[in-house]
Amino acid sequence: MQKKYKLSVLVLLSLSVVLIGMNMRAPVTTLPLMLNEIASSLNVATSQLGILTTIPLIMFVLVSNFAAKTMQLMGLKRAMAFAVAMILLGSLCRVVTNMPMMLIGTVLIGLGIAHLNVFMPSFVMAFFPTKIGLYTSIYTMSNMLGTAVFNVLTAPVMAKWGWHAMMWILVLLPALALGVWLVASRFAEPVVQEPADDFDKSSPQEPKLHVWRNPRAWALLLVFGFQAILNYTFVAWMPSLMAYHHVSAGNIGWIMALYSIIGMFVSLLVPNLIVRLTKRGLAGCVLFMGLIGLLTAVMLFNQNTSAVGFWLALALMIGSITAFFFLIAMTMFAAKTTTPFQTATVSGMAQSGGYFISAFGPTLYGQAFQANPAGSVQNIVYTVIVVLLVSVTLLVIKADRIFTK
């Protein structure tokens, strides 16, 4: 039975989850909204700042697979503080108005977020092992909330005080998260502790996870990678596809906003559903979402319309699909492992490989779009990815644990 934290400690832990969750996307998603103003201040072309939006994804690919080692060396509580501190330091660097500090700051922010992507499932497993669904919902909702709040704040803040003011607000967010976490971690101990063997290098009992040779871990990697391909490609190219079909810019804007919002609603429901349903029940949900995916494929093959209702329905369905399978992956990292280190290991492996796979999606779709915006090649590929995504998710559900004795 899970030990109960005092109310004050539980509040601090929950607030830490929310604040850290808000730091996992906002520092990255807010920057593109300021690129023109930053470029003007630095006297460079906006195109030269494109690297600032690419660096975080590169860091996710390079760092995620090694983040579990950071946790092993430092312990979960100090590793969490380290990751948030990297975001804080990076945010401070970006306040300085020169290109080298902007680059260094973005690298540090990418480093911190890459670690948090891996650590958060372990955090939930360690501190709330009987409430994995609830706290996975809270931090994934916080990711989206942070993006939404800062997207709303950025334009009016810049209009009144300039982009530097927005950068200082982005400094306050990790500073607040770090302060709350340092207090919370002082009073709260993980419920699930690592076995001593996990950290004793001399112990003959030390577990050998061999995550890259584990077919169940590979299935999770593919779930994460396939949903990320769909999400990043949709976000990158669906506005252009709608514009090609003469949907107005205003309608495209709010359709894409609703695409993001539907993910927030899905994140409220799915993690709790995942941990409560039987394998058969969850498999039924996966197959249902797969059918929705096939329906969207049929719509894409018959997309020659400028009807707003058509594109809104398509966006809401694809948004639901990508959010559902993202949450399947994030919840299974904790639900299918038994210790925080196992969770971090499989999470890091799956996210590193998954982000690497997803990086090809927008580029390849862009080439197909330039050749034929309404062509069938990209729609066939989309259909195949949906089928593969459903298939590998069913394999993940079937497994009792990622690592077996």
C-alpha positions as a Markdown table, in Angstrom:
| # | Residue | x | y | z |
|---|---|---|---|---|
| 1 | Met | 0.0 | 0.0 | 0.0 |
| 2 | Gln | 1.3 | 3.4 | -0.9 |
| 3 | Lys | 2.3 | 5.6 | 2.0 |
| 4 | Lys | 0.4 | 8.8 | 2.4 |
| 5 | Tyr | 2.2 | 12.1 | 2.3 |
| 6 | Lys | 1.2 | 14.9 | 4.6 |
| 7 | Leu | -1.2 | 17.3 | 2.9 |
| 8 | Ser | 1.5 | 20.1 | 2.7 |
| 9 | Val | 4.0 | 17.7 | 1.1 |
| 10 | Leu | 1.4 | 16.4 | -1.3 |
| 11 | Val | 0.5 | 19.9 | -2.4 |
| 12 | Leu | 4.2 | 20.7 | -2.9 |
| 13 | Leu | 4.7 | 17.6 | -5.0 |
| 14 | Ser | 1.6 | 18.2 | -7.1 |
| 15 | Leu | 2.6 | 21.8 | -7.6 |
| 16 | Ser | 6.1 | 20.6 | -8.7 |
| 17 | Val | 4.5 | 18.3 | -11.2 |
| 18 | Val | 2.5 | 21.2 | -12.7 |
| 19 | Leu | 5.3 | 23.7 | -12.8 |
| 20 | Ile | 7.9 | 21.3 | -14.1 |
| 21 | Gly | 5.4 | 20.1 | -16.7 |
| 22 | Met | 4.9 | 23.7 | -17.9 |
| 23 | Asn | 8.6 | 24.0 | -18.4 |
| 24 | Met | 8.8 | 21.0 | -20.7 |
| 25 | Arg | 7.4 | 22.7 | -23.8 |
| 26 | Ala | 6.9 | 26.5 | -23.2 |
| 27 | Pro | 10.6 | 27.5 | -23.5 |
| 28 | Val | 10.7 | 25.8 | -26.9 |
| 29 | Thr | 7.2 | 26.7 | -28.3 |
| 30 | Thr | 7.3 | 30.3 | -27.3 |
| 31 | Leu | 10.6 | 31.2 | -29.1 |
| 32 | Pro | 9.2 | 30.9 | -32.7 |
| 33 | Leu | 6.7 | 33.6 | -31.8 |
| 34 | Met | 9.5 | 36.0 | -31.2 |
| 35 | Leu | 11.9 | 35.2 | -34.0 |
| 36 | Asn | 11.3 | 38.3 | -36.1 |
| 37 | Glu | 11.8 | 40.6 | -33.1 |
| 38 | Ile | 14.9 | 38.7 | -32.0 |
| 39 | Ala | 16.4 | 38.8 | -35.5 |
| 40 | Ser | 15.9 | 42.5 | -35.7 |
| 41 | Ser | 17.7 | 43.0 | -32.4 |
| 42 | Leu | 20.6 | 40.8 | -33.5 |
| 43 | Asn | 20.7 | 42.3 | -37.0 |
| 44 | Val | 20.4 | 39.0 | -38.7 |
| 45 | Ala | 17.9 | 37.4 | -41.1 |
| 46 | Thr | 15.0 | 35.5 | -39.5 |
| 47 | Ser | 16.0 | 32.5 | -41.5 |
| 48 | Gln | 19.4 | 32.4 | -39.6 |
| 49 | Leu | 17.5 | 31.8 | -36.4 |
| 50 | Gly | 15.8 | 28.7 | -37.7 |
| 51 | Ile | 18.5 | 26.6 | -35.9 |
| 52 | Leu | 17.1 | 27.8 | -32.6 |
| 53 | Thr | 13.9 | 25.8 | -33.3 |
| 54 | Thr | 15.8 | 22.7 | -34.4 |
| 55 | Ile | 18.3 | 22.5 | -31.5 |
| 56 | Pro | 15.8 | 21.2 | -28.9 |
| 57 | Leu | 14.8 | 18.3 | -31.2 |
| 58 | Ile | 18.5 | 17.5 | -31.8 |
| 59 | Met | 19.0 | 17.5 | -28.0 |
| 60 | Phe | 16.1 | 15.1 | -27.5 |
| 61 | Val | 17.6 | 12.7 | -29.9 |
| 62 | Leu | 21.2 | 12.9 | -28.6 |
| 63 | Val | 20.5 | 13.1 | -24.8 |
| 64 | Ser | 17.4 | 11.0 | -24.1 |
| 65 | Asn | 19.1 | 7.6 | -24.3 |
| 66 | Phe | 21.7 | 8.7 | -21.7 |
| 67 | Ala | 19.4 | 10.5 | -19.3 |
| 68 | Ala | 18.9 | 7.3 | -17.2 |
| 69 | Lys | 22.6 | 7.3 | -16.5 |
| 70 | Thr | 22.3 | 10.9 | -15.1 |
| 71 | Met | 19.5 | 9.7 | -12.8 |
| 72 | Gln | 21.6 | 6.6 | -11.8 |
| 73 | Leu | 24.6 | 8.8 | -10.9 |
| 74 | Met | 22.7 | 11.6 | -9.1 |
| 75 | Gly | 19.6 | 10.0 | -7.8 |
| 76 | Leu | 16.1 | 11.0 | -9.0 |
| 77 | Lys | 15.6 | 14.0 | -6.7 |
| 78 | Arg | 18.9 | 15.7 | -7.6 |
| 79 | Ala | 18.6 | 14.7 | -11.2 |
| 80 | Met | 15.2 | 16.5 | -11.4 |
| 81 | Ala | 16.8 | 19.6 | -9.9 |
| 82 | Phe | 19.7 | 19.4 | -12.3 |
| 83 | Ala | 17.3 | 19.3 | -15.3 |
| 84 | Val | 15.2 | 22.2 | -14.2 |
| 85 | Ala | 18.4 | 24.2 | -13.3 |
| 86 | Met | 19.6 | 23.6 | -16.9 |
| 87 | Ile | 16.4 | 25.2 | -18.2 |
| 88 | Leu | 16.8 | 28.1 | -15.8 |
| 89 | Leu | 20.5 | 28.7 | -16.8 |
| 90 | Gly | 19.6 | 28.4 | -20.5 |
| 91 | Ser | 16.8 | 30.9 | -20.1 |
| 92 | Leu | 19.1 | 33.3 | -18.4 |
| 93 | Cys | 21.6 | 33.0 | -21.3 |
| 94 | Arg | 18.9 | 33.8 | -23.8 |
| 95 | Val | 18.2 | 37.2 | -22.1 |
| 96 | Val | 21.7 | 38.3 | -23.3 |
| 97 | Thr | 21.3 | 39.9 | -26.7 |
| 98 | Asn | 23.9 | 38.1 | -28.8 |
| 99 | Met | 23.8 | 35.0 | -31.0 |
| 100 | Pro | 26.4 | 32.9 | -29.2 |
| 101 | Met | 24.5 | 33.2 | -25.9 |
| 102 | Met | 21.2 | 32.5 | -27.6 |
| 103 | Leu | 22.6 | 29.3 | -29.1 |
| 104 | Ile | 24.2 | 28.3 | -25.7 |
| 105 | Gly | 20.9 | 29.0 | -23.9 |
| 106 | Thr | 18.9 | 27.0 | -26.3 |
| 107 | Val | 21.3 | 24.0 | -26.1 |
| 108 | Leu | 21.0 | 24.1 | -22.2 |
| 109 | Ile | 17.2 | 24.3 | -22.4 |
| 110 | Gly | 17.1 | 21.4 | -24.8 |
| 111 | Leu | 19.4 | 19.5 | -22.5 |
| 112 | Gly | 17.1 | 20.1 | -19.5 |
| 113 | Ile | 13.9 | 19.3 | -21.3 |
| 114 | Ala | 15.4 | 16.1 | -22.8 |
| 115 | His | 16.2 | 14.9 | -19.3 |
| 116 | Leu | 12.8 | 15.9 | -18.0 |
| 117 | Asn | 11.1 | 14.0 | -20.8 |
| 118 | Val | 12.8 | 10.9 | -19.4 |
| 119 | Phe | 12.6 | 11.7 | -15.7 |
| 120 | Met | 8.9 | 12.5 | -15.4 |
| 121 | Pro | 7.6 | 8.9 | -16.0 |
| 122 | Ser | 10.2 | 7.8 | -13.4 |
| 123 | Phe | 9.0 | 10.6 | -11.0 |
| 124 | Val | 5.4 | 9.4 | -11.3 |
| 125 | Met | 6.5 | 5.7 | -10.8 |
| 126 | Ala | 8.7 | 6.7 | -7.7 |
| 127 | Phe | 6.3 | 9.1 | -5.9 |
| 128 | Phe | 2.9 | 8.0 | -7.0 |
| 129 | Pro | 3.0 | 4.3 | -8.0 |
| 130 | Thr | -0.7 | 3.7 | -7.3 |
| 131 | Lys | -1.7 | 6.9 | -9.2 |
| 132 | Ile | 0.3 | 6.6 | -12.4 |
| 133 | Gly | -2.7 | 7.5 | -14.6 |
| 134 | Leu | -3.7 | 10.6 | -12.6 |
| 135 | Tyr | -0.2 | 12.1 | -12.4 |
| 136 | Thr | 0.6 | 11.3 | -16.0 |
| 137 | Ser | -2.5 | 13.3 | -16.9 |
| 138 | Ile | -1.4 | 16.2 | -14.7 |
| 139 | Tyr | 2.1 | 16.6 | -16.2 |
| 140 | Thr | 1.0 | 16.0 | -19.8 |
| 141 | Met | -1.8 | 18.5 | -19.3 |
| 142 | Ser | 0.7 | 20.9 | -17.8 |
| 143 | Asn | 2.9 | 20.6 | -20.9 |
| 144 | Met | 0.0 | 21.7 | -23.1 |
| 145 | Leu | -1.1 | 24.4 | -20.6 |
| 146 | Gly | 2.3 | 25.9 | -20.6 |
| 147 | Thr | 2.3 | 26.1 | -24.3 |
| 148 | Ala | -1.2 | 27.6 | -24.4 |
| 149 | Val | -0.6 | 30.2 | -21.7 |
| 150 | Phe | 2.7 | 31.5 | -23.2 |
| 151 | Asn | 1.2 | 31.5 | -26.7 |
| 152 | Val | -1.5 | 33.8 | -25.4 |
| 153 | Leu | 0.9 | 36.0 | -23.3 |
| 154 | Thr | 3.6 | 36.5 | -25.9 |
| 155 | Ala | 2.0 | 38.9 | -28.3 |
| 156 | Pro | 0.6 | 41.4 | -25.8 |
| 157 | Val | 3.8 | 41.3 | -23.6 |
| 158 | Met | 6.0 | 42.0 | -26.6 |
| 159 | Ala | 3.7 | 44.7 | -27.9 |
| 160 | Lys | 3.9 | 46.6 | -24.5 |
| 161 | Trp | 7.4 | 45.8 | -23.2 |
| 162 | Gly | 9.3 | 44.1 | -26.0 |
| 163 | Trp | 10.7 | 40.5 | -26.5 |
| 164 | His | 13.2 | 40.9 | -23.6 |
| 165 | Ala | 10.3 | 41.1 | -21.2 |
| 166 | Met | 9.0 | 37.8 | -22.5 |
| 167 | Met | 12.4 | 36.3 | -22.1 |
| 168 | Trp | 12.5 | 37.3 | -18.4 |
| 169 | Ile | 9.1 | 35.8 | -17.9 |
| 170 | Leu | 10.5 | 32.6 | -19.3 |
| 171 | Val | 13.3 | 32.8 | -16.7 |
| 172 | Leu | 10.7 | 33.1 | -13.9 |
| 173 | Leu | 9.0 | 29.9 | -14.9 |
| 174 | Pro | 11.9 | 27.5 | -14.3 |
| 175 | Ala | 13.1 | 29.6 | -11.3 |
| 176 | Leu | 9.7 | 29.0 | -9.6 |
| 177 | Ala | 9.6 | 25.3 | -10.5 |
| 178 | Leu | 13.1 | 24.8 | -9.2 |
| 179 | Gly | 12.3 | 26.6 | -5.9 |
| 180 | Val | 9.2 | 24.6 | -5.3 |
| 181 | Trp | 10.9 | 21.3 | -6.2 |
| 182 | Leu | 13.9 | 21.9 | -3.9 |
| 183 | Val | 11.4 | 22.5 | -1.0 |
| 184 | Ala | 9.2 | 19.5 | -1.9 |
| 185 | Ser | 12.2 | 17.1 | -2.4 |
| 186 | Arg | 13.5 | 18.0 | 1.1 |
| 187 | Phe | 10.4 | 16.6 | 2.7 |
| 188 | Ala | 9.2 | 13.9 | 0.3 |
| 189 | Glu | 10.9 | 10.6 | -0.2 |
| 190 | Pro | 10.0 | 8.3 | -3.2 |
| 191 | Val | 7.6 | 5.4 | -2.4 |
| 192 | Val | 9.4 | 3.1 | -4.8 |
| 193 | Gln | 13.1 | 3.0 | -4.1 |
| 194 | Glu | 15.8 | 1.6 | -6.4 |
| 195 | Pro | 17.2 | -1.8 | -5.3 |
| 196 | Ala | 20.7 | -1.3 | -4.0 |
| 197 | Asp | 21.9 | -3.6 | -6.8 |
| 198 | Asp | 20.9 | -1.1 | -9.4 |
| 199 | Phe | 23.6 | 1.3 | -8.2 |
| 200 | Asp | 26.2 | -1.1 | -6.8 |
| 201 | Lys | 28.7 | -1.6 | -9.7 |
| 202 | Ser | 30.4 | -4.4 | -7.8 |
| 203 | Ser | 27.3 | -6.4 | -7.1 |
| 204 | Pro | 27.0 | -9.7 | -9.1 |
| 205 | Gln | 23.2 | -9.2 | -8.8 |
| 206 | Glu | 23.2 | -5.9 | -10.8 |
| 207 | Pro | 20.4 | -6.2 | -13.4 |
| 208 | Lys | 21.4 | -6.2 | -17.1 |
| 209 | Leu | 18.6 | -4.4 | -18.9 |
| 210 | His | 20.0 | -4.6 | -22.4 |
| 211 | Val | 17.2 | -2.2 | -23.5 |
| 212 | Trp | 18.3 | -2.0 | -27.1 |
| 213 | Arg | 18.0 | -5.8 | -27.5 |
| 214 | Asn | 14.6 | -5.9 | -25.9 |
| 215 | Pro | 11.8 | -6.4 | -28.4 |
| 216 | Arg | 9.2 | -5.1 | -26.0 |
| 217 | Ala | 11.2 | -1.9 | -25.5 |
| 218 | Trp | 11.5 | -1.6 | -29.3 |
| 219 | Ala | 7.7 | -1.9 | -29.6 |
| 220 | Leu | 7.4 | 1.1 | -27.2 |
| 221 | Leu | 10.0 | 3.0 | -29.3 |
| 222 | Leu | 7.9 | 2.5 | -32.4 |
| 223 | Val | 4.7 | 3.6 | -30.7 |
| 224 | Phe | 6.4 | 6.8 | -29.6 |
| 225 | Gly | 8.1 | 7.3 | -33.0 |
| 226 | Phe | 5.0 | 6.7 | -35.1 |
| 227 | Gln | 2.7 | 9.0 | -33.1 |
| 228 | Ala | 5.4 | 11.6 | -33.2 |
| 229 | Ile | 5.7 | 11.4 | -37.0 |
| 230 | Leu | 2.0 | 11.9 | -37.3 |
| 231 | Asn | 2.0 | 14.8 | -34.9 |
| 232 | Tyr | 5.0 | 16.8 | -36.1 |
| 233 | Thr | 4.1 | 16.3 | -39.8 |
| 234 | Phe | 0.5 | 17.4 | -39.2 |
| 235 | Val | 1.6 | 20.5 | -37.3 |
| 236 | Ala | 4.3 | 21.4 | -39.9 |
| 237 | Trp | 2.3 | 20.8 | -43.1 |
| 238 | Met | -1.4 | 20.7 | -42.5 |
| 239 | Pro | -1.7 | 24.6 | -42.6 |
| 240 | Ser | -0.1 | 24.5 | -46.0 |
| 241 | Leu | -2.3 | 21.8 | -47.2 |
| 242 | Met | -5.4 | 23.7 | -46.0 |
| 243 | Ala | -4.2 | 26.8 | -47.7 |
| 244 | Tyr | -3.7 | 24.9 | -50.9 |
| 245 | His | -7.4 | 24.0 | -50.8 |
| 246 | His | -8.2 | 27.7 | -50.2 |
| 247 | Val | -9.1 | 27.6 | -46.5 |
| 248 | Ser | -8.7 | 31.1 | -45.1 |
| 249 | Ala | -5.7 | 32.0 | -42.9 |
| 250 | Gly | -8.1 | 32.8 | -40.0 |
| 251 | Asn | -9.9 | 29.5 | -40.2 |
| 252 | Ile | -6.5 | 27.7 | -40.4 |
| 253 | Gly | -5.4 | 29.4 | -37.2 |
| 254 | Trp | -8.3 | 28.4 | -35.1 |
| 255 | Ile | -8.5 | 24.9 | -36.6 |
| 256 | Met | -4.8 | 24.3 | -35.6 |
| 257 | Ala | -5.6 | 25.8 | -32.1 |
| 258 | Leu | -8.4 | 23.3 | -31.7 |
| 259 | Tyr | -6.0 | 20.5 | -32.8 |
| 260 | Ser | -3.9 | 21.4 | -29.7 |
| 261 | Ile | -6.8 | 21.8 | -27.4 |
| 262 | Ile | -8.3 | 18.4 | -28.2 |
| 263 | Gly | -5.0 | 16.9 | -26.9 |
| 264 | Met | -5.6 | 18.5 | -23.5 |
| 265 | Phe | -9.0 | 16.9 | -23.2 |
| 266 | Val | -7.6 | 13.5 | -24.2 |
| 267 | Ser | -4.8 | 13.8 | -21.7 |
| 268 | Leu | -7.4 | 14.3 | -18.9 |
| 269 | Leu | -9.1 | 10.9 | -19.7 |
| 270 | Val | -6.6 | 8.5 | -21.3 |
| 271 | Pro | -3.9 | 7.8 | -18.6 |
| 272 | Asn | -6.5 | 6.8 | -16.0 |
| 273 | Leu | -8.3 | 4.8 | -18.6 |
| 274 | Ile | -5.1 | 3.0 | -19.5 |
| 275 | Val | -4.3 | 1.9 | -16.0 |
| 276 | Arg | -7.9 | 0.9 | -15.1 |
| 277 | Leu | -8.9 | -1.1 | -18.1 |
| 278 | Thr | -8.1 | -4.8 | -18.7 |
| 279 | Lys | -5.8 | -5.7 | -21.5 |
| 280 | Arg | -8.8 | -6.7 | -23.6 |
| 281 | Gly | -10.5 | -3.4 | -22.9 |
| 282 | Leu | -7.5 | -1.3 | -23.7 |
| 283 | Ala | -6.9 | -3.3 | -26.9 |
| 284 | Gly | -10.5 | -2.5 | -27.9 |
| 285 | Cys | -9.8 | 1.2 | -27.4 |
| 286 | Val | -6.7 | 1.0 | -29.5 |
| 287 | Leu | -8.6 | -0.7 | -32.3 |
| 288 | Phe | -11.3 | 1.9 | -32.1 |
| 289 | Met | -8.7 | 4.7 | -32.4 |
| 290 | Gly | -7.2 | 2.8 | -35.3 |
| 291 | Leu | -10.6 | 2.8 | -37.1 |
| 292 | Ile | -10.7 | 6.6 | -36.6 |
| 293 | Gly | -7.2 | 6.7 | -38.1 |
| 294 | Leu | -8.4 | 4.8 | -41.1 |
| 295 | Leu | -11.4 | 7.1 | -41.5 |
| 296 | Thr | -9.0 | 10.1 | -41.5 |
| 297 | Ala | -7.0 | 8.3 | -44.2 |
| 298 | Val | -10.2 | 8.0 | -46.3 |
| 299 | Met | -10.8 | 11.7 | -45.8 |
| 300 | Leu | -7.2 | 12.5 | -46.9 |
| 301 | Phe | -7.8 | 10.5 | -50.1 |
| 302 | Asn | -10.9 | 12.7 | -50.7 |
| 303 | Gln | -9.5 | 16.1 | -49.6 |
| 304 | Asn | -10.4 | 18.3 | -52.5 |
| 305 | Thr | -12.6 | 20.7 | -50.6 |
| 306 | Ser | -12.3 | 24.0 | -48.8 |
| 307 | Ala | -15.1 | 23.2 | -46.4 |
| 308 | Val | -14.1 | 24.3 | -42.9 |
| 309 | Gly | -16.2 | 21.5 | -41.3 |
| 310 | Phe | -14.2 | 18.9 | -43.2 |
| 311 | Trp | -10.8 | 20.2 | -42.1 |
| 312 | Leu | -11.9 | 20.8 | -38.6 |
| 313 | Ala | -13.2 | 17.2 | -38.3 |
| 314 | Leu | -9.9 | 15.9 | -39.7 |
| 315 | Ala | -7.9 | 18.0 | -37.3 |
| 316 | Leu | -9.9 | 16.9 | -34.3 |
| 317 | Met | -9.7 | 13.3 | -35.2 |
| 318 | Ile | -5.9 | 13.3 | -35.9 |
| 319 | Gly | -5.4 | 15.4 | -32.8 |
| 320 | Ser | -7.2 | 12.7 | -30.7 |
| 321 | Ile | -5.3 | 9.9 | -32.3 |
| 322 | Thr | -1.8 | 11.4 | -31.8 |
| 323 | Ala | -2.7 | 12.5 | -28.2 |
| 324 | Phe | -4.1 | 9.0 | -27.4 |
| 325 | Phe | -1.0 | 7.1 | -28.6 |
| 326 | Phe | 1.4 | 9.6 | -27.1 |
| 327 | Leu | -0.3 | 9.1 | -23.7 |
| 328 | Ile | -0.2 | 5.3 | -24.2 |
| 329 | Ala | 3.5 | 5.5 | -24.6 |
| 330 | Met | 4.1 | 7.9 | -21.7 |
| 331 | Thr | 1.9 | 5.8 | -19.3 |
| 332 | Met | 3.3 | 2.5 | -20.4 |
| 333 | Phe | 6.9 | 3.7 | -19.5 |
| 334 | Ala | 5.8 | 3.5 | -15.9 |
| 335 | Ala | 3.1 | 0.9 | -16.0 |
| 336 | Lys | 5.2 | -1.7 | -17.7 |
| 337 | Thr | 8.3 | -1.3 | -15.5 |
| 338 | Thr | 9.0 | -2.0 | -11.8 |
| 339 | Thr | 11.6 | 0.6 | -10.7 |
| 340 | Pro | 12.3 | 4.2 | -11.5 |
| 341 | Phe | 15.6 | 3.3 | -13.2 |
| 342 | Gln | 13.9 | 0.8 | -15.5 |
| 343 | Thr | 11.3 | 3.4 | -16.3 |
| 344 | Ala | 14.0 | 6.0 | -17.1 |
| 345 | Thr | 16.0 | 3.5 | -19.2 |
| 346 | Val | 13.1 | 2.4 | -21.5 |
| 347 | Ser | 11.7 | 6.0 | -21.6 |
| 348 | Gly | 15.1 | 7.3 | -22.7 |
| 349 | Met | 15.6 | 4.6 | -25.3 |
| 350 | Ala | 12.1 | 5.0 | -26.7 |
| 351 | Gln | 12.2 | 8.8 | -26.8 |
| 352 | Ser | 15.7 | 9.0 | -28.3 |
| 353 | Gly | 14.8 | 6.6 | -31.1 |
| 354 | Gly | 11.3 | 7.9 | -31.5 |
| 355 | Tyr | 12.4 | 11.5 | -31.9 |
| 356 | Phe | 15.0 | 10.4 | -34.4 |
| 357 | Ile | 12.3 | 8.6 | -36.5 |
| 358 | Ser | 9.9 | 11.6 | -36.2 |
| 359 | Ala | 12.5 | 14.0 | -37.6 |
| 360 | Phe | 12.1 | 12.5 | -41.0 |
| 361 | Gly | 8.4 | 12.9 | -41.2 |
| 362 | Pro | 8.1 | 16.7 | -42.0 |
| 363 | Thr | 11.0 | 16.6 | -44.4 |
| 364 | Leu | 9.8 | 13.7 | -46.4 |
| 365 | Tyr | 6.2 | 15.0 | -46.4 |
| 366 | Gly | 7.5 | 18.4 | -47.6 |
| 367 | Gln | 9.2 | 16.8 | -50.6 |
| 368 | Ala | 6.0 | 14.9 | -51.5 |
| 369 | Phe | 3.9 | 18.1 | -50.9 |
| 370 | Gln | 6.1 | 20.0 | -53.3 |
| 371 | Ala | 5.8 | 17.3 | -56.0 |
| 372 | Asn | 2.0 | 17.0 | -55.6 |
| 373 | Pro | 0.2 | 18.7 | -52.6 |
| 374 | Ala | -2.9 | 16.5 | -52.9 |
| 375 | Gly | -1.0 | 13.4 | -54.0 |
| 376 | Ser | -1.7 | 9.9 | -53.0 |
| 377 | Val | 1.9 | 8.9 | -52.0 |
| 378 | Gln | 1.8 | 10.7 | -48.7 |
| 379 | Asn | -1.7 | 9.4 | -47.9 |
| 380 | Ile | -0.7 | 5.8 | -48.5 |
| 381 | Val | 2.3 | 6.3 | -46.2 |
| 382 | Tyr | -0.1 | 7.9 | -43.6 |
| 383 | Thr | -2.4 | 4.8 | -43.8 |
| 384 | Val | 0.6 | 2.4 | -43.4 |
| 385 | Ile | 1.8 | 4.3 | -40.3 |
| 386 | Val | -1.6 | 4.2 | -38.7 |
| 387 | Val | -1.8 | 0.4 | -39.2 |
| 388 | Leu | 1.7 | -0.1 | -37.9 |
| 389 | Leu | 1.0 | 2.2 | -34.9 |
| 390 | Val | -2.0 | 0.1 | -33.9 |
| 391 | Ser | -0.1 | -3.1 | -34.4 |
| 392 | Val | 2.9 | -2.2 | -32.2 |
| 393 | Thr | 0.6 | -0.7 | -29.6 |
| 394 | Leu | -1.2 | -4.0 | -29.3 |
| 395 | Leu | 2.1 | -5.8 | -28.8 |
| 396 | Val | 3.0 | -3.3 | -25.9 |
| 397 | Ile | -0.4 | -4.0 | -24.3 |
| 398 | Lys | 0.0 | -7.7 | -24.5 |
| 399 | Ala | 3.4 | -7.7 | -22.6 |
| 400 | Asp | 3.1 | -7.8 | -18.8 |
| 401 | Arg | 6.5 | -6.1 | -18.3 |
| 402 | Ile | 9.2 | -4.6 | -20.5 |
| 403 | Phe | 11.9 | -6.3 | -18.4 |
| 404 | Thr | 11.4 | -9.9 | -17.3 |
| 405 | Lys | 13.5 | -11.8 | -14.8 |
